[in-house]
Amino acid sequence: MYAPEEAKETITWQQFEQTDIRVGTIVEVNEFPEARKPAYKLTVDLGPLGIKRSSAQITKHYTPEELIGQQVLCVVNLGKKQIGKYISEVLVTGFEDENKDIVLAQPASKVPNGSKLI
């Protein structure tokens, strides 16, 4: 049976405001065979923040073709992370389903790229 992780310790409003979550549109998707877990290399258009790259373990629920044009929520101020020879510039967010596969966090309606989660 699936058991979600416990809620984290309470943080302040100021701490929450330090996390910069923006919406972007996936404009390119490539396979990532070198990744330890199945993943895609994503290119995301974040509007005024520019084009950023990310790696996402979302192969169970999505094909590359259906990801193009999808809007996603990205944490843009974590800094770069090296994954093998690939540099991820943003964290594309999602939720674990009952099988621990990732389902993307997405806005319910289209919004301008670069819009901040508030």
C-alpha positions in Angstrom: 0.0 0.0 0.0 1.3 3.5 -0.9 2.1 5.7 2.1 3.1 9.3 1.4 6.0 10.7 3.3 5.2 12.6 6.5 4.8 16.4 6.3 8.0 18.4 6.9 8.7 20.7 9.8 6.9 24.1 9.5 8.8 26.8 7.8 8.4 30.6 7.9 6.8 32.6 5.1 10.2 34.2 4.4 11.7 30.7 3.9 9.0 29.8 1.5 9.5 33.0 -0.5 13.1 32.0 -1.1 12.0 29.1 -3.3 11.5 30.5 -6.8 9.0 28.3 -8.7 8.2 29.4 -12.2 6.2 27.9 -15.1 7.8 27.0 -18.4 6.9 25.2 -21.6 8.8 22.1 -22.7 10.2 22.8 -26.1 12.5 19.8 -26.6 12.8 16.3 -25.2 15.6 13.8 -25.7 16.2 10.3 -24.4 18.8 10.1 -21.6 20.2 6.6 -21.8 23.3 7.4 -19.6 21.0 8.2 -16.6 21.0 5.6 -13.8 17.2 5.7 -13.7 15.1 6.1 -16.9 14.9 9.8 -17.7 14.5 12.5 -20.4 16.6 15.5 -21.1 14.2 18.5 -21.2 14.6 21.9 -22.7 12.2 24.4 -21.0 11.2 27.9 -22.1 10.9 30.0 -19.0 10.0 33.2 -20.9 12.1 36.2 -19.5 14.3 33.8 -17.6 15.4 32.1 -20.8 15.8 28.6 -22.1 16.9 26.1 -19.4 17.8 22.4 -19.3 16.6 19.7 -16.9 16.6 16.0 -16.4 13.4 14.4 -15.4 12.5 10.8 -14.4 9.1 10.9 -16.0 9.4 8.1 -18.6 6.6 5.9 -17.1 3.8 8.4 -17.7 5.0 10.5 -20.7 6.4 10.0 -24.2 8.7 12.6 -25.6 6.1 13.6 -28.2 3.4 14.3 -25.7 5.7 16.4 -23.5 6.3 19.0 -26.2 4.2 22.1 -25.5 3.4 21.0 -21.9 3.7 23.6 -19.2 5.5 22.5 -16.0 6.5 24.0 -12.7 10.2 24.5 -12.2 12.4 25.5 -9.2 14.7 27.9 -10.9 17.0 28.9 -8.0 18.6 25.6 -6.8 21.7 26.1 -8.9 23.1 23.7 -11.5 23.3 20.0 -10.8 25.5 17.6 -12.8 23.9 14.3 -13.7 26.5 12.3 -15.5 27.8 14.5 -18.3 24.6 16.5 -18.4 24.1 19.8 -16.5 20.5 20.3 -15.1 19.7 24.0 -14.6 16.2 23.8 -13.1 14.2 21.2 -11.2 11.0 20.2 -13.0 8.6 19.3 -10.2 6.1 16.4 -9.8 4.4 14.0 -7.5 5.0 10.3 -6.9 2.0 8.1 -7.8 1.2 4.9 -6.0 4.0 3.1 -7.9 6.5 5.9 -7.1 6.5 7.0 -10.7 6.5 10.8 -11.3 3.5 12.7 -12.4 4.3 16.3 -13.5 3.1 19.3 -11.5 1.4 21.6 -14.0 -0.9 24.6 -14.0 -4.6 23.9 -14.6 -4.7 26.5 -17.4 -2.0 28.0 -19.7 -0.2 31.0 -18.1 2.7 33.1 -19.4 6.1 31.4 -19.3 8.2 32.6 -16.4 5.1 33.3 -14.2 5.9 32.8 -10.5 4.1 30.5 -8.2 2.6 32.6 -5.4 
